Amino acid sequence: MSERMEPVDSPGNEPAGAPEPAWAPAQNDGAAVAGADDRSDTEVARYSDRLLNEGHERWEGDRCPICFLFVGLPTGKYAQMNQCCMKTVCKGCILAAHQRGLSGCEFCRTPLPRNEASTLAMVQKRVRKGDAEAMKHLGDKYFYGRLGLTKDIPRAIELWTEAAELGSVDAQYHLGVRYYTGEGVEEDKPRGICHWQEAAMKGHVPSRHNLGILEFNKGDHELAVQHFMISAKMGYEESLNVIKKMLMEGHATKAQYAEALRGYGDAVEEMKSHQREEAKRLGV
């Protein structure tokens, strides 16, 4: 743990094979508070308090729309997004629908797309209706060059920006990564961190974890643990493992790890269901 850590990238439903980043935050970026240079000390302190006091519950978009339970993390492992309605359905509910002989989308019953062209048409239809998650999803496809689209990072940034303005925390997260790294846009690390902070305060777990990494790399272990504890209590195993390693190196206390472990266990237990366990057993 004495070495630097890298923030997580690409949470959610992007298909396997998406490139992983090979980057880590710069040493002096960890404590950045959005717009700190333009704010008074009082405003910065107030924002910092908000950052730690808000976003302790996952955002509602992480719930399966059928069983209403939060989806396990990472969501792309435990659920599937349907492009017809942009709803992310857990594998337990997918299995239940199939066992009942239902066809099409498990949520809205729309027939599933036949190929990439029909999939793209569905997504674009939702985008035209102003669906924030569809915009985020289409941005992903432009970024990676999927669904027959030519890779177009500026277009992806444009779509993510509009999606973020309409409330997509996943889009906020991706913008944070791109502005931080300068991939597809002019590098602006404070702006990237701002996107992560705004997403974290709305309950976006990977963004919260990344804030912990930023603080860890800066050397502020106490603040890092606070961020990791928030994300661990929302069911993020990676954050729990980091706290355990920090405990072993003297950067976290036994009480902090015990609290994080209890919170993590409670979150995981609340995400369980008979249908999900059955789907896991069958390899759905």
Residue pairs with C-beta under 8 A, 6 or more apart in sequence:
1 242
1 245
1 246
1 248
1 249
1 251
2 249
4 24
4 25
4 217
5 24
5 213
5 216
5 217
5 242
6 21
6 22
6 23
6 24
6 213
7 21
7 24
7 25
7 177
7 180
7 209
7 210
7 213
7 214
8 206
8 209
8 210
8 238
9 20
9 21
9 177
10 18
10 20
11 73
11 74
11 75
11 76
11 170
11 173
11 205
11 206
12 74
12 75
12 76
12 81
12 170
13 75
13 76
13 79
13 80
13 81
13 88
13 137
14 76
14 140
14 144
15 144
15 146
18 144
19 144
21 177
21 181
23 181
24 213
24 217
25 180
25 189
25 213
25 214
25 217
26 189
27 217
27 218
28 218
29 189
29 193
29 214
29 217
29 218
30 214
30 215
30 216
30 217
30 218
30 219
30 220
31 214
31 215
31 218
31 220
31 223
32 189
32 190
32 193
32 214
33 39
33 44
33 47
33 48
33 51
33 197
34 47
34 190
34 193
34 194
34 197
34 198
35 190
35 194
36 44
36 190
39 47
50 201
51 197
51 200
51 201
51 211
52 226
52 227
52 230
54 201
54 202
55 200
55 201
55 202
55 203
55 204
55 208
55 230
56 203
56 230
56 233
56 234
57 203
57 234
58 70
58 203
58 205
58 234
58 235
59 169
59 202
59 203
59 204
61 88
61 133
61 168
61 169
61 170
62 70
62 71
62 75
62 88
62 203
62 205
63 69
63 70
63 71
64 70
64 71
64 79
64 88
64 89
64 90
64 92
64 93
65 87
65 88
65 89
65 107
66 89
66 90
66 93
66 106
66 107
67 90
67 92
67 93
67 273
67 275
69 90
69 270
69 271
69 273
69 276
70 235
70 267
70 270
70 271
71 78
71 79
71 88
71 90
71 271
72 78
72 79
72 90
72 235
72 268
72 271
72 276
73 205
73 234
73 235
73 236
73 237
74 206
75 88
78 90
78 91
78 276
79 88
79 89
79 90
79 91
80 88
80 89
80 91
80 94
81 87
81 88
81 89
81 137
82 88
82 89
82 105
82 106
82 107
82 108
82 110
82 112
83 113
83 119
83 122
83 123
83 126
83 134
83 137
84 105
84 108
84 110
84 112
84 113
84 122
85 105
85 107
85 108
85 110
85 126
86 123
86 126
86 131
86 133
86 134
86 137
87 105
87 107
87 108
89 105
89 106
89 107
90 276
90 279
91 276
91 279
91 280
91 284
92 273
92 274
92 275
92 276
92 277
92 278
92 279
93 106
93 275
94 106
94 279
94 284
95 275
95 278
95 279
95 282
95 284
96 275
97 106
102 109
103 111
103 112
104 110
104 111
104 112
105 111
105 112
113 119
113 121
113 122
116 147
116 148
117 148
119 147
120 141
120 147
120 148
120 149
123 134
123 137
123 138
123 141
123 147
124 138
126 133
126 134
127 134
127 135
127 138
127 159
130 166
132 162
132 163
132 166
132 167
132 168
132 171
133 163
133 168
133 170
135 159
135 160
135 162
135 163
135 166
135 168
135 171
136 159
136 160
136 163
136 168
136 170
136 171
136 174
138 159
139 155
139 156
139 157
139 158
139 159
139 160
139 163
139 171
139 174
140 146
140 156
140 174
141 147
141 149
142 149
142 151
142 152
142 153
142 155
142 156
142 159
143 151
143 152
143 153
143 156
143 174
143 184
144 151
145 151
145 152
153 178
153 183
153 184
154 184
154 185
156 184
157 175
157 178
157 184
157 185
159 171
160 168
160 171
160 174
160 175
160 178
161 171
161 175
163 170
163 171
164 171
164 172
164 175
164 195
169 199
169 202
169 203
169 204
169 207
170 199
170 204
172 195
172 196
172 198
172 199
172 202
172 204
172 207
173 195
173 196
173 199
173 204
173 206
173 207
175 192
175 195
176 192
176 193
176 194
176 195
176 196
176 199
176 207
176 210
177 183
177 192
178 184
178 185
178 192
179 185
179 187
179 188
179 189
179 191
179 192
179 195
180 187
180 189
180 192
180 193
181 187
181 192
182 188
193 211
193 214
195 207
196 207
196 210
196 211
197 207
197 211
199 207
200 207
200 208
200 211
200 227
203 234
205 231
205 234
205 235
205 236
206 231
206 236
208 227
208 230
208 231
208 234
208 236
208 239
209 227
209 228
209 231
209 236
209 238
209 239
211 227
212 224
212 225
212 226
212 227
212 228
212 231
212 239
212 242
213 224
215 221
215 223
215 224
215 227
216 224
216 242
216 246
221 246
221 251
221 252
224 246
224 251
225 243
225 246
225 251
225 252
225 256
228 239
228 240
228 242
228 243
228 246
228 260
229 239
229 243
229 256
229 259
229 260
229 263
231 239
232 239
232 240
232 243
232 260
232 261
232 263
232 264
233 260
233 263
233 264
233 266
233 267
234 267
235 264
235 267
235 268
235 271
236 264
237 264
239 260
240 260
240 261
240 264
243 252
243 256
243 257
243 260
244 257
246 252
247 253
247 254
247 256
247 257
